[in-house]
Amino acid sequence: MPAMHRMSDHLQSQGSKPDSDARKAHTLVMNAIDARTRGVRLHKDIKDFLLNYWSRLLLKIYKRDGAHGPAWDNALQVVEDMAKYLSVPRAPGKREKMEKICRNLEQRFRNGVRVIAVPESAKENFFFRLAAHYEGFTRSSSQPVGMGGKAAPFGNELLVDNQFDKG
């Protein structure tokens, strides 16, 4: 099913009418993701995850805070950082740095998906593809290293109403 239909189904399941406000929100979210991934070759699992699940996080933030503020900015910064990570050509000298970035991205995405319902298989396919960008990356459970000194976003600020997001 195309991402647009899934998002419309999600809007209806949230009690929203598929009216002009819902279409506006959907368009805004999809355009925001597209703007940050344009020109980047994305594996199908990564693209599906962004369009079908990460978009729900953005929609939830948009409904709560609008398209401005730290939660919105953090959710899109994760997508932008991922696009930069996937755009870097493989090079032996960059392996250690890129591995740290990969672990950081994984942690930031995991924090985001705590806020929305995502099937375990979709999460694992996404995280596998993210880590597989650089062959031989280890999947460490150690604390992620920040990118540019930034802490991983999405602590608990959006978890308050998570019990209502079952879609």
ROTORVO-902232 format. One record per residue: residue in three letters; residue number from 1; chain; z, x, y of N, C-alpha, C, O in turn. Coordinates in steps of 0.2 Angstrom, whole numbers, always signed. Layout:
BEGIN
(ALA; NUM; A; (Z; X; Y); (Z; X; Y); (Z; X; Y); (Z; X; Y))
...
//
This chain:
BEGIN
(MET; 1; A; (+0; +4; -6); (+0; +0; +0); (+0; +4; +6); (+4; +9; +6))
(PRO; 2; A; (-4; +3; +11); (-4; +7; +17); (+2; +7; +21); (+6; +3; +20))
(ALA; 3; A; (+3; +13; +24); (+10; +14; +28); (+11; +8; +33); (+17; +6; +34))
(MET; 4; A; (+6; +6; +36); (+7; +0; +41); (+9; -6; +38); (+14; -9; +41))
(HIS; 5; A; (+7; -8; +32); (+9; -14; +29); (+17; -13; +26); (+21; -17; +27))
(ARG; 6; A; (+18; -7; +24); (+25; -5; +22); (+30; -6; +28); (+35; -9; +27))
(MET; 7; A; (+28; -3; +34); (+32; -4; +40); (+33; -11; +42); (+38; -13; +44))
(SER; 8; A; (+27; -15; +41); (+28; -22; +43); (+33; -26; +38); (+37; -30; +41))
(ASP; 9; A; (+32; -24; +32); (+37; -27; +27); (+44; -25; +29); (+49; -29; +28))
(HIS; 10; A; (+45; -19; +31); (+52; -16; +33); (+54; -20; +39); (+60; -22; +39))
(LEU; 11; A; (+50; -21; +44); (+52; -25; +50); (+54; -32; +48); (+59; -35; +51))
(GLN; 12; A; (+50; -35; +43); (+52; -42; +41); (+59; -42; +38); (+63; -47; +38))
(SER; 13; A; (+60; -37; +33); (+66; -37; +29); (+72; -36; +34); (+78; -37; +32))
(GLN; 14; A; (+71; -33; +40); (+76; -31; +44); (+78; -38; +49); (+82; -37; +53))
(GLY; 15; A; (+74; -43; +47); (+75; -49; +51); (+71; -49; +58); (+72; -54; +62))
(SER; 16; A; (+67; -45; +59); (+62; -44; +64); (+56; -48; +63); (+54; -49; +57))
(LYS; 17; A; (+53; -52; +68); (+47; -55; +68); (+42; -50; +69); (+42; -46; +73))
(PRO; 18; A; (+36; -50; +65); (+30; -46; +66); (+27; -48; +73); (+21; -49; +73))
(ASP; 19; A; (+31; -48; +78); (+28; -49; +85); (+26; -43; +89); (+25; -38; +86))
(SER; 20; A; (+24; -44; +95); (+22; -39; +99); (+27; -33; +100); (+25; -27; +100))
(ASP; 21; A; (+33; -35; +100); (+39; -29; +101); (+39; -25; +94); (+39; -19; +94))
(ALA; 22; A; (+38; -28; +88); (+38; -25; +82); (+32; -20; +81); (+32; -15; +79))
(ARG; 23; A; (+26; -23; +84); (+20; -19; +83); (+20; -13; +88); (+18; -8; +87))
(LYS; 24; A; (+23; -15; +94); (+24; -9; +99); (+28; -4; +96); (+27; +2; +96))
(ALA; 25; A; (+34; -5; +93); (+38; -1; +90); (+35; +3; +84); (+35; +9; +84))
(HIS; 26; A; (+31; +0; +80); (+28; +3; +74); (+23; +8; +77); (+22; +13; +75))
(THR; 27; A; (+19; +6; +82); (+14; +10; +85); (+17; +16; +88); (+14; +22; +87))
(LEU; 28; A; (+22; +15; +92); (+26; +21; +95); (+28; +26; +90); (+27; +32; +91))
(VAL; 29; A; (+31; +23; +84); (+34; +28; +79); (+28; +32; +76); (+28; +38; +75))
(MET; 30; A; (+23; +28; +74); (+17; +31; +70); (+14; +36; +75); (+12; +42; +72))
(ASN; 31; A; (+13; +35; +81); (+10; +39; +86); (+14; +46; +87); (+11; +51; +88))
(ALA; 32; A; (+21; +45; +87); (+25; +50; +88); (+25; +55; +82); (+24; +61; +83))
(ILE; 33; A; (+24; +52; +76); (+24; +57; +70); (+17; +60; +70); (+16; +66; +69))
(ASP; 34; A; (+12; +56; +71); (+5; +59; +71); (+4; +65; +77); (+1; +70; +75))
(ALA; 35; A; (+7; +64; +82); (+7; +69; +88); (+10; +75; +86); (+7; +81; +88))
(ARG; 36; A; (+15; +75; +81); (+18; +81; +79); (+15; +84; +73); (+17; +90; +71))
(THR; 37; A; (+11; +81; +69); (+8; +83; +63); (+1; +84; +64); (-3; +86; +59))
(ARG; 38; A; (-2; +82; +69); (-10; +83; +70); (-12; +90; +69); (-9; +95; +72))
(GLY; 39; A; (-17; +91; +65); (-20; +97; +64); (-16; +101; +58); (-18; +107; +57))
(VAL; 40; A; (-11; +98; +56); (-7; +102; +50); (-9; +99; +44); (-9; +92; +43))
(ARG; 41; A; (-11; +103; +39); (-13; +100; +32); (-6; +98; +29); (-2; +103; +27))
(LEU; 42; A; (-5; +92; +27); (+1; +90; +24); (-1; +87; +17); (-6; +84; +16))
(HIS; 43; A; (+3; +90; +12); (+3; +87; +5); (+4; +80; +6); (+7; +77; +10))
(LYS; 44; A; (+1; +76; +1); (+1; +69; +1); (+9; +66; +0); (+11; +62; +4))
(ASP; 45; A; (+13; +70; -4); (+20; +68; -4); (+24; +69; +3); (+28; +65; +4))
(ILE; 46; A; (+22; +74; +6); (+25; +75; +13); (+23; +70; +18); (+27; +67; +22))
(LYS; 47; A; (+16; +68; +18); (+13; +63; +23); (+16; +56; +21); (+18; +53; +25))
(ASP; 48; A; (+16; +55; +14); (+19; +48; +12); (+27; +48; +14); (+29; +42; +17))
(PHE; 49; A; (+30; +53; +14); (+37; +53; +15); (+38; +51; +23); (+42; +47; +25))
(LEU; 50; A; (+34; +55; +27); (+35; +54; +34); (+33; +47; +36); (+36; +44; +40))
(LEU; 51; A; (+27; +45; +34); (+25; +38; +36); (+29; +32; +33); (+29; +27; +36))
(ASN; 52; A; (+31; +33; +27); (+35; +27; +24); (+42; +27; +24); (+45; +22; +23))
(TYR; 53; A; (+45; +33; +25); (+52; +33; +26); (+55; +36; +32); (+59; +33; +35))
(TRP; 54; A; (+53; +42; +34); (+55; +45; +40); (+54; +40; +46); (+58; +40; +51))
(SER; 55; A; (+48; +37; +46); (+47; +32; +51); (+52; +26; +51); (+53; +24; +57))
(ARG; 56; A; (+55; +25; +46); (+61; +20; +46); (+67; +22; +50); (+70; +19; +54))
(LEU; 57; A; (+68; +29; +49); (+73; +32; +53); (+72; +31; +61); (+76; +29; +65))
(LEU; 58; A; (+66; +33; +62); (+63; +33; +69); (+64; +26; +72); (+66; +24; +78))
(LEU; 59; A; (+62; +21; +68); (+62; +14; +70); (+69; +12; +71); (+71; +8; +76))
(LYS; 60; A; (+73; +14; +67); (+81; +12; +67); (+83; +15; +74); (+87; +11; +77))
(ILE; 61; A; (+82; +21; +75); (+84; +24; +81); (+81; +21; +87); (+84; +19; +92))
(TYR; 62; A; (+75; +19; +87); (+71; +15; +92); (+74; +9; +94); (+76; +7; +100))
(LYS; 63; A; (+76; +5; +89); (+79; -2; +90); (+86; -1; +93); (+88; -5; +97))
(ARG; 64; A; (+90; +5; +91); (+96; +6; +94); (+96; +9; +101); (+100; +6; +105))
(ASP; 65; A; (+92; +14; +102); (+93; +18; +108); (+86; +18; +112); (+86; +21; +118))
(GLY; 66; A; (+81; +16; +109); (+74; +17; +113); (+72; +23; +111); (+74; +27; +106))
(ALA; 67; A; (+66; +25; +114); (+63; +31; +113); (+65; +37; +117); (+61; +42; +118))
(HIS; 68; A; (+71; +37; +119); (+74; +43; +123); (+81; +44; +120); (+84; +39; +118))
(GLY; 69; A; (+83; +50; +121); (+90; +51; +119); (+90; +56; +113); (+85; +58; +110))
(PRO; 70; A; (+96; +59; +111); (+97; +64; +107); (+95; +63; +100); (+91; +67; +96))
(ALA; 71; A; (+96; +57; +97); (+94; +55; +90); (+87; +55; +89); (+84; +57; +85))
(TRP; 72; A; (+83; +51; +94); (+76; +51; +94); (+73; +58; +94); (+69; +60; +90))
(ASP; 73; A; (+75; +62; +99); (+73; +69; +100); (+74; +73; +94); (+70; +77; +92))
(ASN; 74; A; (+80; +72; +91); (+82; +76; +85); (+77; +74; +79); (+75; +79; +75))
(ALA; 75; A; (+76; +68; +78); (+72; +66; +72); (+65; +68; +73); (+62; +70; +68))
(LEU; 76; A; (+62; +68; +79); (+55; +71; +80); (+55; +78; +80); (+50; +81; +78))
(GLN; 77; A; (+60; +82; +82); (+61; +89; +82); (+60; +91; +75); (+57; +97; +74))
(VAL; 78; A; (+64; +88; +70); (+63; +90; +63); (+56; +89; +61); (+54; +94; +57))
(VAL; 79; A; (+52; +84; +63); (+45; +84; +61); (+41; +89; +64); (+37; +92; +61))
(GLU; 80; A; (+42; +91; +70); (+39; +96; +74); (+40; +103; +71); (+36; +107; +69))
(ASP; 81; A; (+47; +104; +69); (+48; +110; +66); (+45; +111; +59); (+43; +116; +57))
(MET; 82; A; (+45; +106; +55); (+42; +106; +49); (+34; +107; +49); (+32; +111; +46))
(ALA; 83; A; (+31; +104; +54); (+24; +105; +55); (+23; +113; +57); (+18; +116; +55))
(LYS; 84; A; (+27; +116; +61); (+26; +123; +63); (+27; +127; +56); (+24; +132; +55))
(TYR; 85; A; (+32; +125; +53); (+34; +129; +46); (+28; +129; +42); (+26; +134; +39))
(LEU; 86; A; (+25; +123; +41); (+19; +122; +36); (+13; +125; +39); (+8; +126; +35))
(SER; 87; A; (+13; +127; +46); (+7; +130; +49); (+7; +137; +48); (+2; +141; +49))
(VAL; 88; A; (+13; +140; +47); (+13; +148; +47); (+10; +150; +40); (+11; +148; +35))
(PRO; 89; A; (+5; +155; +41); (+2; +158; +35); (+7; +162; +31); (+11; +165; +34))
(ARG; 90; A; (+6; +162; +25); (+10; +166; +20); (+9; +173; +22); (+3; +176; +22))
(ALA; 91; A; (+15; +176; +22); (+15; +184; +23); (+21; +187; +20); (+26; +184; +21))
(PRO; 92; A; (+20; +192; +17); (+26; +195; +13); (+32; +197; +18); (+38; +196; +16))
(GLY; 93; A; (+30; +199; +24); (+36; +201; +29); (+39; +195; +32); (+45; +196; +34))
(LYS; 94; A; (+37; +189; +31); (+40; +183; +34); (+44; +179; +29); (+47; +174; +30))
(ARG; 95; A; (+44; +181; +22); (+47; +177; +17); (+54; +175; +18); (+56; +170; +18))
(GLU; 96; A; (+58; +180; +20); (+65; +179; +21); (+67; +174; +26); (+71; +169; +26))
(LYS; 97; A; (+63; +175; +32); (+64; +171; +38); (+62; +164; +36); (+65; +159; +38))
(MET; 98; A; (+56; +163; +33); (+53; +157; +31); (+58; +153; +26); (+58; +147; +26))
(GLU; 99; A; (+61; +157; +22); (+65; +154; +17); (+71; +151; +20); (+74; +145; +19))
(LYS; 100; A; (+74; +154; +25); (+80; +151; +29); (+78; +145; +33); (+81; +140; +33))
(ILE; 101; A; (+72; +145; +36); (+69; +139; +39); (+68; +134; +35); (+70; +128; +36))
(CYS; 102; A; (+66; +135; +29); (+65; +130; +24); (+71; +126; +22); (+72; +120; +22))
(ARG; 103; A; (+76; +131; +21); (+83; +128; +19); (+86; +124; +25); (+89; +118; +24))
(ASN; 104; A; (+85; +126; +31); (+87; +122; +37); (+83; +116; +37); (+87; +111; +39))
(LEU; 105; A; (+77; +116; +36); (+73; +109; +37); (+75; +105; +31); (+76; +99; +33))
(GLU; 106; A; (+76; +107; +25); (+79; +103; +20); (+85; +99; +22); (+86; +93; +21))
(GLN; 107; A; (+90; +103; +25); (+96; +101; +26); (+96; +95; +32); (+99; +90; +32))
(ARG; 108; A; (+91; +97; +37); (+90; +92; +42); (+87; +86; +40); (+89; +80; +42))
(PHE; 109; A; (+82; +86; +35); (+79; +80; +33); (+84; +76; +28); (+85; +70; +28))
(ARG; 110; A; (+88; +80; +24); (+93; +77; +20); (+98; +73; +24); (+101; +67; +23))
(ASN; 111; A; (+100; +76; +30); (+105; +72; +35); (+102; +66; +37); (+105; +61; +38))
(GLY; 112; A; (+95; +66; +39); (+92; +60; +41); (+91; +55; +36); (+92; +49; +38))
(VAL; 113; A; (+90; +57; +30); (+89; +51; +25); (+95; +48; +22); (+95; +43; +19))
(ARG; 114; A; (+101; +51; +24); (+107; +48; +23); (+108; +41; +27); (+112; +37; +25))
(VAL; 115; A; (+104; +41; +32); (+104; +35; +37); (+100; +29; +34); (+101; +24; +36))
(ILE; 116; A; (+95; +31; +30); (+90; +26; +28); (+90; +26; +20); (+92; +31; +17))
(ALA; 117; A; (+87; +20; +17); (+86; +20; +10); (+80; +23; +8); (+74; +21; +11))
(VAL; 118; A; (+80; +28; +4); (+74; +32; +1); (+75; +33; -6); (+80; +35; -8))
(PRO; 119; A; (+70; +30; -10); (+70; +32; -17); (+71; +39; -19); (+68; +43; -16))
(GLU; 120; A; (+75; +40; -24); (+77; +47; -26); (+71; +51; -27); (+70; +57; -25))
(SER; 121; A; (+66; +48; -31); (+60; +51; -32); (+56; +53; -26); (+53; +59; -26))
(ALA; 122; A; (+55; +49; -21); (+52; +51; -15); (+55; +57; -11); (+52; +61; -9))
(LYS; 123; A; (+62; +57; -11); (+65; +62; -8); (+64; +69; -12); (+62; +74; -9))
(GLU; 124; A; (+65; +69; -18); (+64; +75; -22); (+57; +77; -22); (+56; +83; -21))
(ASN; 125; A; (+52; +73; -22); (+45; +75; -21); (+44; +78; -15); (+40; +84; -14))
(PHE; 126; A; (+46; +75; -9); (+46; +78; -3); (+49; +85; -2); (+46; +90; +0))
(PHE; 127; A; (+55; +86; -5); (+59; +92; -4); (+56; +97; -8); (+56; +103; -7))
(PHE; 128; A; (+53; +95; -14); (+49; +100; -18); (+43; +103; -15); (+42; +109; -15))
(ARG; 129; A; (+39; +99; -12); (+33; +101; -8); (+35; +105; -2); (+32; +110; +0))
(LEU; 130; A; (+40; +103; +1); (+43; +107; +7); (+44; +114; +5); (+42; +119; +8))
(ALA; 131; A; (+48; +115; +0); (+50; +121; -3); (+45; +125; -6); (+44; +131; -6))
(ALA; 132; A; (+40; +122; -9); (+34; +125; -13); (+29; +128; -8); (+25; +131; -10))
(HIS; 133; A; (+30; +127; -1); (+25; +129; +3); (+25; +137; +3); (+19; +140; +3))
(TYR; 134; A; (+30; +140; +2); (+30; +147; +0); (+33; +148; -7); (+38; +147; -8))
(GLU; 135; A; (+28; +151; -11); (+30; +152; -18); (+36; +156; -19); (+37; +161; -15))
(GLY; 136; A; (+40; +154; -24); (+46; +158; -25); (+52; +157; -21); (+57; +160; -22))
(PHE; 137; A; (+51; +152; -16); (+57; +151; -12); (+63; +148; -17); (+62; +145; -22))
(THR; 138; A; (+69; +151; -16); (+74; +148; -20); (+77; +142; -17); (+77; +142; -11))
(ARG; 139; A; (+80; +138; -21); (+83; +132; -18); (+91; +133; -18); (+94; +132; -23))
(SER; 140; A; (+93; +136; -13); (+100; +138; -12); (+105; +132; -10); (+102; +128; -6))
(SER; 141; A; (+111; +132; -12); (+115; +127; -10); (+120; +129; -5); (+124; +126; -2))
(SER; 142; A; (+118; +136; -2); (+122; +139; +3); (+121; +135; +10); (+116; +131; +10))
(GLN; 143; A; (+125; +136; +14); (+125; +133; +21); (+118; +135; +24); (+116; +141; +24))
(PRO; 144; A; (+114; +130; +27); (+108; +132; +30); (+109; +136; +36); (+114; +136; +40))
(VAL; 145; A; (+104; +140; +38); (+104; +144; +44); (+100; +141; +49); (+95; +138; +48))
(GLY; 146; A; (+103; +140; +55); (+100; +136; +60); (+93; +139; +63); (+92; +145; +63))
(MET; 147; A; (+89; +135; +66); (+83; +137; +69); (+85; +138; +76); (+86; +133; +80))
(GLY; 148; A; (+84; +144; +79); (+85; +145; +86); (+92; +143; +88); (+93; +141; +94))
(GLY; 149; A; (+97; +144; +84); (+104; +142; +86); (+105; +135; +86); (+111; +133; +88))
(LYS; 150; A; (+101; +131; +84); (+102; +123; +84); (+106; +121; +78); (+105; +124; +72))
(ALA; 151; A; (+111; +117; +79); (+114; +114; +73); (+110; +109; +70); (+106; +106; +73))
(ALA; 152; A; (+111; +108; +63); (+107; +102; +60); (+109; +96; +63); (+115; +94; +64))
(PRO; 153; A; (+104; +92; +65); (+106; +85; +68); (+108; +80; +63); (+107; +81; +57))
(PHE; 154; A; (+110; +74; +66); (+111; +69; +62); (+118; +70; +58); (+118; +70; +52))
(GLY; 155; A; (+123; +71; +62); (+129; +71; +58); (+131; +64; +55); (+128; +62; +50))
(ASN; 156; A; (+135; +60; +59); (+137; +54; +56); (+135; +48; +61); (+137; +43; +61))
(GLU; 157; A; (+132; +50; +67); (+131; +46; +72); (+127; +39; +70); (+128; +34; +74))
(LEU; 158; A; (+123; +40; +65); (+119; +34; +64); (+121; +31; +57); (+118; +26; +55))
(LEU; 159; A; (+126; +33; +54); (+128; +31; +48); (+132; +24; +48); (+133; +21; +43))
(VAL; 160; A; (+135; +23; +54); (+139; +17; +55); (+136; +10; +53); (+140; +7; +49))
(ASP; 161; A; (+130; +9; +54); (+127; +3; +52); (+122; +4; +46); (+118; +0; +44))
(ASN; 162; A; (+123; +9; +42); (+119; +11; +36); (+119; +5; +31); (+114; +4; +27))
(GLN; 163; A; (+125; +2; +30); (+125; -3; +25); (+120; -9; +26); (+119; -12; +21))
(PHE; 164; A; (+117; -9; +32); (+113; -15; +33); (+105; -13; +32); (+101; -17; +32))
(ASP; 165; A; (+104; -6; +31); (+97; -4; +30); (+96; -3; +22); (+98; +3; +20))
(LYS; 166; A; (+94; -8; +19); (+93; -7; +12); (+85; -7; +10); (+83; -6; +4))
(GLY; 167; A; (+81; -7; +15); (+74; -7; +14); (+70; -1; +13); (+64; -1; +12))
//
